[in-house]
Amino acid sequence: MSSKEEAVALYPTVCSMLDKLAKKNVIHKNKAGNLKSKLAAKIAKLA
């Protein structure tokens, strides 16, 4: 498995964790959105 395949497979799990943290007010919902966006961009850049 390549690193991109692993990253794509784990992305939904990470997004879910960020959403849960935002829902519990551990982090702000906008911060969670920003982190998800940055992560998606990094995954897209992987070869």
Distance bins in CASP14 RR format, pairs under 12 A and 6 or more apart:
PFRMAT RR
TARGET T0000
AUTHOR 0000-0000-0000
RMODE 2
METHOD distances of the structure
MODEL  1
1 7 0 0 0 0 0 1 0 0 0 0 0
1 8 0 0 0 0 0 1 0 0 0 0 0
1 9 0 0 0 0 1 0 0 0 0 0 0
1 10 0 0 0 0 0 1 0 0 0 0 0
2 8 0 0 0 0 1 0 0 0 0 0 0
2 9 0 0 0 0 0 1 0 0 0 0 0
2 43 0 0 0 0 0 1 0 0 0 0 0
2 46 0 0 0 0 1 0 0 0 0 0 0
2 47 0 0 0 0 1 0 0 0 0 0 0
3 9 0 0 0 0 0 1 0 0 0 0 0
3 10 0 0 0 0 0 1 0 0 0 0 0
3 42 0 0 0 0 0 1 0 0 0 0 0
3 43 0 0 0 0 1 0 0 0 0 0 0
3 45 0 0 0 0 0 1 0 0 0 0 0
3 46 1 0 0 1 0 0 0 0 0 0 0
3 47 0 0 0 0 1 0 0 0 0 0 0
4 10 0 0 0 0 0 1 0 0 0 0 0
4 11 0 0 0 0 0 1 0 0 0 0 0
4 42 0 0 0 0 0 1 0 0 0 0 0
4 43 1 0 0 1 0 0 0 0 0 0 0
4 44 0 0 0 0 1 0 0 0 0 0 0
4 45 0 0 0 0 1 0 0 0 0 0 0
4 46 1 0 1 0 0 0 0 0 0 0 0
4 47 1 0 0 1 0 0 0 0 0 0 0
5 11 0 0 0 0 0 1 0 0 0 0 0
5 43 0 0 0 0 0 1 0 0 0 0 0
5 46 0 0 0 0 1 0 0 0 0 0 0
5 47 0 0 0 0 0 1 0 0 0 0 0
6 13 0 0 0 0 0 1 0 0 0 0 0
6 14 0 0 0 0 0 1 0 0 0 0 0
6 43 0 0 0 0 1 0 0 0 0 0 0
6 46 0 0 0 0 1 0 0 0 0 0 0
7 13 0 0 0 0 0 1 0 0 0 0 0
7 14 0 0 0 0 1 0 0 0 0 0 0
7 39 0 0 0 0 1 0 0 0 0 0 0
7 40 0 0 0 0 1 0 0 0 0 0 0
7 41 0 0 0 0 0 1 0 0 0 0 0
7 42 1 0 0 1 0 0 0 0 0 0 0
7 43 1 0 1 0 0 0 0 0 0 0 0
7 44 0 0 0 0 1 0 0 0 0 0 0
7 45 0 0 0 0 0 1 0 0 0 0 0
7 46 1 0 0 1 0 0 0 0 0 0 0
7 47 0 0 0 0 0 1 0 0 0 0 0
8 14 0 0 0 0 0 1 0 0 0 0 0
8 15 0 0 0 0 0 1 0 0 0 0 0
8 39 0 0 0 0 0 1 0 0 0 0 0
8 40 0 0 0 0 0 1 0 0 0 0 0
8 42 0 0 0 0 0 1 0 0 0 0 0
8 43 1 0 0 1 0 0 0 0 0 0 0
8 44 0 0 0 0 1 0 0 0 0 0 0
8 46 0 0 0 0 1 0 0 0 0 0 0
9 43 0 0 0 0 0 1 0 0 0 0 0
10 16 0 0 0 0 0 1 0 0 0 0 0
10 17 0 0 0 0 0 1 0 0 0 0 0
10 39 0 0 0 0 1 0 0 0 0 0 0
10 43 0 0 0 0 1 0 0 0 0 0 0
11 17 0 0 0 0 0 1 0 0 0 0 0
11 18 0 0 0 0 0 1 0 0 0 0 0
11 35 0 0 0 0 0 1 0 0 0 0 0
11 36 0 0 0 0 1 0 0 0 0 0 0
11 37 0 0 0 0 0 1 0 0 0 0 0
11 38 0 0 0 0 0 1 0 0 0 0 0
11 39 1 0 0 1 0 0 0 0 0 0 0
11 40 1 0 0 1 0 0 0 0 0 0 0
11 41 0 0 0 0 0 1 0 0 0 0 0
11 42 0 0 0 0 0 1 0 0 0 0 0
11 43 1 0 0 1 0 0 0 0 0 0 0
11 44 0 0 0 0 0 1 0 0 0 0 0
11 46 0 0 0 0 0 1 0 0 0 0 0
12 18 0 0 0 0 0 1 0 0 0 0 0
12 19 0 0 0 0 0 1 0 0 0 0 0
12 36 0 0 0 0 0 1 0 0 0 0 0
12 39 0 0 0 0 0 1 0 0 0 0 0
12 40 0 0 0 0 0 1 0 0 0 0 0
12 43 0 0 0 0 0 1 0 0 0 0 0
13 19 0 0 0 0 0 1 0 0 0 0 0
13 20 0 0 0 0 0 1 0 0 0 0 0
13 36 0 0 0 0 0 1 0 0 0 0 0
13 39 0 0 0 0 0 1 0 0 0 0 0
14 20 0 0 0 0 0 1 0 0 0 0 0
14 21 0 0 0 0 0 1 0 0 0 0 0
14 32 0 0 0 0 0 1 0 0 0 0 0
14 33 0 0 0 0 0 1 0 0 0 0 0
14 35 0 0 0 0 1 0 0 0 0 0 0
14 36 1 0 0 1 0 0 0 0 0 0 0
14 38 0 0 0 0 0 1 0 0 0 0 0
14 39 1 0 0 1 0 0 0 0 0 0 0
14 40 0 0 0 0 0 1 0 0 0 0 0
14 42 0 0 0 0 0 1 0 0 0 0 0
14 43 0 0 0 0 1 0 0 0 0 0 0
15 21 0 0 0 0 0 1 0 0 0 0 0
15 22 0 0 0 0 0 1 0 0 0 0 0
15 32 0 0 0 0 1 0 0 0 0 0 0
15 33 0 0 0 0 1 0 0 0 0 0 0
15 35 0 0 0 0 1 0 0 0 0 0 0
15 36 1 0 1 0 0 0 0 0 0 0 0
15 37 0 0 0 0 0 1 0 0 0 0 0
15 38 0 0 0 0 0 1 0 0 0 0 0
15 39 1 0 0 1 0 0 0 0 0 0 0
15 40 0 0 0 0 1 0 0 0 0 0 0
15 43 0 0 0 0 0 1 0 0 0 0 0
16 22 0 0 0 0 0 1 0 0 0 0 0
16 23 0 0 0 0 0 1 0 0 0 0 0
16 32 0 0 0 0 0 1 0 0 0 0 0
16 36 0 0 0 0 0 1 0 0 0 0 0
17 23 0 0 0 0 0 1 0 0 0 0 0
17 24 0 0 0 0 0 1 0 0 0 0 0
17 26 0 0 0 0 0 1 0 0 0 0 0
17 27 0 0 0 0 0 1 0 0 0 0 0
17 32 0 0 0 0 1 0 0 0 0 0 0
17 35 0 0 0 0 0 1 0 0 0 0 0
17 36 0 0 0 0 0 1 0 0 0 0 0
17 39 0 0 0 0 0 1 0 0 0 0 0
18 24 0 0 0 0 0 1 0 0 0 0 0
18 26 0 0 0 0 1 0 0 0 0 0 0
18 27 1 0 0 1 0 0 0 0 0 0 0
18 28 0 0 0 0 0 1 0 0 0 0 0
18 29 0 0 0 0 1 0 0 0 0 0 0
18 30 0 0 0 0 0 1 0 0 0 0 0
18 31 0 0 0 0 1 0 0 0 0 0 0
18 32 1 0 1 0 0 0 0 0 0 0 0
18 33 1 0 0 1 0 0 0 0 0 0 0
18 34 0 0 0 0 1 0 0 0 0 0 0
18 35 1 0 1 0 0 0 0 0 0 0 0
18 36 1 0 1 0 0 0 0 0 0 0 0
18 37 0 0 0 0 0 1 0 0 0 0 0
18 38 0 0 0 0 0 1 0 0 0 0 0
18 39 0 0 0 0 1 0 0 0 0 0 0
18 40 0 0 0 0 0 1 0 0 0 0 0
19 26 0 0 0 0 0 1 0 0 0 0 0
19 27 0 0 0 0 0 1 0 0 0 0 0
19 29 0 0 0 0 1 0 0 0 0 0 0
19 31 0 0 0 0 0 1 0 0 0 0 0
19 32 1 0 0 1 0 0 0 0 0 0 0
19 33 0 0 0 0 1 0 0 0 0 0 0
19 35 0 0 0 0 0 1 0 0 0 0 0
19 36 0 0 0 0 1 0 0 0 0 0 0
20 26 0 0 0 0 1 0 0 0 0 0 0
20 27 0 0 0 0 0 1 0 0 0 0 0
20 29 0 0 0 0 0 1 0 0 0 0 0
20 32 0 0 0 0 1 0 0 0 0 0 0
21 27 1 0 1 0 0 0 0 0 0 0 0
21 28 0 0 0 0 1 0 0 0 0 0 0
21 29 0 0 0 0 1 0 0 0 0 0 0
21 31 0 0 0 0 1 0 0 0 0 0 0
21 32 1 0 0 1 0 0 0 0 0 0 0
21 33 0 0 0 0 0 1 0 0 0 0 0
21 35 0 0 0 0 1 0 0 0 0 0 0
21 36 0 0 0 0 0 1 0 0 0 0 0
22 28 1 0 0 1 0 0 0 0 0 0 0
22 29 1 0 1 0 0 0 0 0 0 0 0
22 30 0 0 0 0 1 0 0 0 0 0 0
22 31 1 0 0 1 0 0 0 0 0 0 0
22 32 1 1 0 0 0 0 0 0 0 0 0
22 33 1 0 0 1 0 0 0 0 0 0 0
22 34 0 0 0 0 0 1 0 0 0 0 0
22 35 0 0 0 0 1 0 0 0 0 0 0
22 36 0 0 0 0 1 0 0 0 0 0 0
23 29 0 0 0 0 1 0 0 0 0 0 0
23 32 0 0 0 0 1 0 0 0 0 0 0
24 32 0 0 0 0 0 1 0 0 0 0 0
25 31 0 0 0 0 0 1 0 0 0 0 0
25 32 0 0 0 0 0 1 0 0 0 0 0
26 32 0 0 0 0 1 0 0 0 0 0 0
27 33 0 0 0 0 1 0 0 0 0 0 0
27 34 0 0 0 0 1 0 0 0 0 0 0
27 35 0 0 0 0 1 0 0 0 0 0 0
27 36 0 0 0 0 0 1 0 0 0 0 0
28 34 0 0 0 0 1 0 0 0 0 0 0
28 35 0 0 0 0 0 1 0 0 0 0 0
29 35 0 0 0 0 0 1 0 0 0 0 0
29 36 0 0 0 0 0 1 0 0 0 0 0
30 36 0 0 0 0 0 1 0 0 0 0 0
30 37 0 0 0 0 0 1 0 0 0 0 0
31 37 0 0 0 0 0 1 0 0 0 0 0
31 38 0 0 0 0 0 1 0 0 0 0 0
32 38 0 0 0 0 0 1 0 0 0 0 0
32 39 0 0 0 0 0 1 0 0 0 0 0
33 39 0 0 0 0 1 0 0 0 0 0 0
33 40 0 0 0 0 1 0 0 0 0 0 0
34 40 0 0 0 0 0 1 0 0 0 0 0
34 41 0 0 0 0 0 1 0 0 0 0 0
35 41 0 0 0 0 0 1 0 0 0 0 0
35 42 0 0 0 0 0 1 0 0 0 0 0
36 42 0 0 0 0 0 1 0 0 0 0 0
36 43 0 0 0 0 0 1 0 0 0 0 0
37 43 0 0 0 0 0 1 0 0 0 0 0
37 44 0 0 0 0 0 1 0 0 0 0 0
38 44 0 0 0 0 0 1 0 0 0 0 0
38 45 0 0 0 0 0 1 0 0 0 0 0
39 45 0 0 0 0 0 1 0 0 0 0 0
39 46 0 0 0 0 0 1 0 0 0 0 0
40 46 0 0 0 0 0 1 0 0 0 0 0
END
